[in-house]
């Protein structure tokens, strides 16, 4: 499985790029996983008062909900899980995982950048698969960015 992080400044088009790439890569017959790094701490996946919310608030260490169309998991952890642990545990059947954020990881990345300074800020010595935005490929040229992903070979 390939893991590629989509990194860049907040509010610069990363989410839209992720959505477009997911659609494009799925249309190419790939199994695509999407992983979001939530840097603001705790979050809830369900609405207050619903069963999963009640179970999580009652102290369950892991809460899962499953239906015929999706599944979500809340799991309490003692330490932040690394990207490899998360991907191995939850995305093992994916051909490619696009991870929104995870700027500090050692994974290859697509940088969404307006300037050369942005590129250097988010490169962090890691392999750059593509640069999108004002400093690279058009953020709307999803097929070209997907081609870069398809051609990328992680060593």
N, C-alpha and C positions, 0 to 999 in steps of 0.2 A: 504494500500500500504506500502511496505517496502522501506525504503530509506537507502542505504548503500554507504558510501563514500570509494573510493579507494584512499589511500594516501601513500605518500612516497617521496623520493627525486626525483628531476628532472632527466629525462633520465634513469630511472631504470626499465622500462617495464610496467608502469601503463596503457598506451594506448593499448598495445598489450593484456594485461590481460583483459581490458575492452572489446575489440573486441571479444576475445575468450569467455568470460562470456556471452556476449550478444547472440552470436550464440548458445552456450550451453543451456542457459535458454530459448531462443526461441524454441529450439528443444524439450524442455520439455513442451511446450504449454503455456508458460507464456507470458504476455504482458510486455515488457521490455522497460523502458525509459532510456535514456542516457543524462546526464547533465554534462557539462564541465564548470569548474570554470576558467575564463580567468583573470589572475591576472595582466595583463599588460595594463589594461585600455580599451580605445576605440578600436573597431574593426568593420569591415564592412563584411557583408555576401555576398555582390554581387560585381561584377566587376565595376570599375570606368566607368562611362558613361552609364550604364544600368539604367532602370527606377527606380528600388528600391534605387539605389545609389543616383540618382538625387533627389528623394523624401526625403530621409533622409538628404541630404545636403541642401535641400530647407527649412528644419526646421520642418518637420513633427514629431510629438511626438511619433507616432507609425507607423511603416511600416511593412506590411505583404505581403508575396508572397505565392501563393498556386498553386499547379498543381495536377495532378492525382496521383503523387507519393510522394510529400513532401510539407511541409510548413515551413516557417521560419518567425520569428518576430524580428524586431528591435524596442525597446521601450525606449525612454529616461526616466530616473528616477532621482529623486532629491537625493535619497540616495540608497545605495546598497541594493538590495532586499535580504531577508533571504532565506535560502534553503526551508523552509516550504512554504513561499509565492510563490516561483517559482514553486515548485512541485504541490501545490494545484491549481495554475492557469493554468499550462500547461501540467501536467502529471496525472491528476485525473483518467484517464482510464488505468493507468499502474498498474500491479501487483507488480512490483519491479522497483525501480529507482536506477541505478548505477551512482553515482556522482563522477567524476574524480576531485579530489582536495577537496575543502571545508574543509581543515584541521582544521579550527577554529570552525566548526559546532559542535553541540552536538549529531550528528548522529553516529550510530554504524559504524565500519569501517573494511576494509581489509587493512592491512598494508603491503606494499611491502618494504622489509627490507633486508639489507645485514648483519646487526649486531644487537646485543641486544640493543646497544645505539640507533640505528635507531628506533627500536620498541618503546623504551621509549619516544623518541622525538615526535613520531606521535601518541602515545596512548592518551595523553592529558586527562587522566582520563575517557576516553570513553570506551564503550563496544567494544571489538575486536572480530569480527566474525571469522577471520582467519589471519594468517601471511603467506605471500608468498615471495619467493626469497631465497637467501642463508640462511636466518635465520628462514625459515619455509618450508611450502610446496613448491614443485617445481612450479615456475611460469607457467610452461607448463602443469601442472596437473590440467587443467581446470575442468574436471568432479569432482575431489575431492573438489576443491574450491567451485564449484556450489552446491555440496552436503552440504557444510557448510552453504551456503546462504539459501538453501531450509529448512534446519533443524533449522535455527535461528528463534527465536520467540522474536520480539521486545515487551518489556513490556510497 
